[in-house]
Amino acid sequence: MKISKKLAAVAIAGLALVTAACSNGGSNSSSSSDKIPSKITKKTTVVFWHGMTGVQQSTLQSLTKEFEKKNPKINIKLENQGAYNDLQAKINSTLQSPKNLPTITQAYPGWLWNAAQNKMLVNLTPYINNKNVGWGSAKASDIRTELLDGAKIKGTQYGIPFNKSIETLTYNADMFKKYGIKKVPTTMEELKQVSETIYKKSNHKVVGAGFDSLSNYYTLGMKDEGVNFSDKINFSGSTSKKVINYYADGIKKGYFRVAGSEHYLSGPFANQKVAMFIGTSAGEGFVKQGVGNKFTYDVAPRPSKYTMQQGTDIYMFNQSTAEQKAAAFKYIKFLVSKSSQLKWANATGYIPVNNAVINSSAYKSNKSIKLPAKLSDAMKNLYSVPVEKNSNAAYSQLNSIMQTILSDAQKGQNVNNAINSGKAKFDAAWKQ
């Protein structure tokens, strides 16, 4: 359905952050030696490459006009590069001709591993610490620490978080009442129990739950077991099998499902074929549109200790002039300010990046979507795939590996052979 396709586009953007997983070998493209202009005294143009569409793009355009009105010497040239894979491809091809790079771009750190290695990025710490164009310190920015850390490449602050989302649980509240579910699942064991109950009480007509991102499912499942995502993971080991079999057993017995050809579970959820699903919080607007007046839905924190922080950051390229860099950072600072993030979050469904908005009554009282009132609890333990060499490739392999395993489970087959094959692919991705 159209809503599902729209959610897919949003969720792909949300999932891309966790694919950001490469590492800086130690090269530091720092701007600390540059003199940061205290004021922009002449007309300066900042080129910003982005991948925003629909209401996201129109809101970005509106905020940009507001910034330009306040800063008449600065012109922000917004250049939409299409979908996120198009944006990534454009960045990769243009890295060969640095003079053609924009001043700033939306990106995930994994895209820019080579750029960091080749000293093509600007270390933003001096700008953060500058009281004229920045805040004076990272603490003074009020940006959530985990989000700032997610925009680092081996400890260097190359990015500033911008459009962010997390994974949340979306559920059919009316269906919960119908089948006597009195408590929203807060653990994976409770998710399994509620899913089994709904599947049985609906005479196998309604699947209990599913996960949009199989890569996130595995990564967070391991993290909940105390295992960080790294090349040390034994994919066929006991902990890994425990995580995999939790989902595979539910598939075999019918109370769990995958998105399959529908790509995302928003469609089956809106059609009441699945009672709950775990997916990106940025898609709630599309869920609301798909559900309409058919039933009452609600959202809750992901039923696990950790949830994934997703979405892009804004990075700056080193070929720009000192004036462009200073102007660009003033713009970035504006985009992540309290007033801008409140407008951005309420309009787009992305989560605010700064604590002031997350905890504000102006955000929490938003009645058009369910997330704002629940967000603080849902963000207690954020995780992102560590930015290490080849972890992007390994993470990207997880989706197809898990699809193969769960496909065998759906056929009622033993999944051990698929797990062993998956281990070979997983390990090879790390070693490429």
Beta strands, then each sheet from edge to edge (+ up, - down):
strand 1: 44-50
strand 2: 74-80
strand 3: 104-107
strand 4: 152-153
strand 5: 156-157
strand 6: 159-172
strand 7: 209-210
strand 8: 256-257
strand 9: 276-280
strand 10: 297-301
strand 11: 307-316
strand 12: 382-383
sheet 1: 2+ 1+ 3+ 11- 6+ 9-
sheet 2: 2+ 1+ 3+ 11- 12-
sheet 3: 2+ 1+ 3+ 11- 6+ 10-
sheet 4: 4+ 5-
sheet 5: 7+ 8+
end
